[in-house]
Amino acid sequence: MTRLSVLDLSPVGTGMTGAQALRNSLDLARLCDGLGYTRYWCAEHHNMPAIASSAPDIMIGQIAAITRHMRVGSGGVMLPNHAPLMVAERFKVLEALFPGRIDLGLGRAPGTDPATSYMLRRRQGVSEEDDFLDRFNELMLVEQRGFPAGHPLANVRAMPLEAILPPIYLLGSSDYSAQFAAHIGAAFSFAHHFATFDAATAMRLYRDNFKPSQSHSTPYAILGTAAVCADTDVEADRLATTIDLNIVRRAKGEYLPLASPDEAANYPYTPVDRTRIAQNRAKLSVGSPATVKARLEALIDETKADEVMITTMIHDHRARRRSYELIAEAFNLTKP
């Protein structure tokens, strides 16, 4: 049976507050916990009016507290924004509270614009260089007590001491991320929903180069993808126009709450806009349950993904709930 999971960005639509978007995430998590989804990941983005998910560790704790069956994790913690010791401590606290149910997904990007990234990091000594590898190594050294005797950090411990760091998943959208995840023996989650790199190639590179580690003896690949499911193809297409307009606006540097389908229908699209929409639609799975299932099964067959993680960034929360319900039914997920 195909494992399905959820990637949640806590979407904020026009006329909605961020607080309501976060409460909607709690509601969706309760629903998906009862539908048989494998895991529920919260994203980290900053300074984006359409996304309320800026603090995944807080949301993970809230969601884990109201669910019982799904694993809950980060999709992901953007490591450039955080001190490795802080990441270790927060996720060890979560693991101590919800043992065996927490995932630590790590991302290399800041999840925001350059100015906001600078504000997030300016007290850390901002560098123009990509320091993800240094931060990752420090995180591992803290967890594994790997600093040599006499090193200034040798006696630093992430508390609570008895809690272990949750399983690590490396998030990525490129060949570099795929090969790095393979090199360190981590599970890998590929962001098909926004990547320009070919998903099947990334998954193959990951599997072909995987080196067993203490946390993973075999490769495990998750395909992150966007889907909108409704009772009919026509209704799903209407709901997905929210995504169409969001893509067009972001390409123009306009970051706004997600528009309703009615707003999207009245937008004066240019030929360039239409081309962008068509290019993005090629990555989406949009339609009735049968249509979406066929599209997702084709992606699974092409990429050999062990699991599919679905994100649904649409305006109406009830329609988003319905989308996850219909997909669960289409794949005959086993309810707990």
Secondary structure, DSSP 8 states (H G I E B T S, - for coil): --EEEEEE--B-BTT--HHHHHHHHHHHHHHHHHHT-SEEEE----S-TTB----HHHHHHHHHHH-SSSEEEES-EEGGGS-HHHHHHHHHHHHHHSTT-EEEEEESS-SS-HHHHHHHHGGG---SS--HHHHHHHHHHHHHT-S-TT-TTTT---SSTTS----EEEEESSHHHHHHHHHHT-EEEEETTT-SS-HHHHHHHHHHH----SS-SS--EEEEEEEEE-SSHHHHHHHHHHHHHHHHHHHTT----B--HHHHHTS---HHHHHHHHHHHTT-EEESHHHHHHHHHHHHHHHT-SEEEEE---S-HHHHHHHHHHHHHHTT----
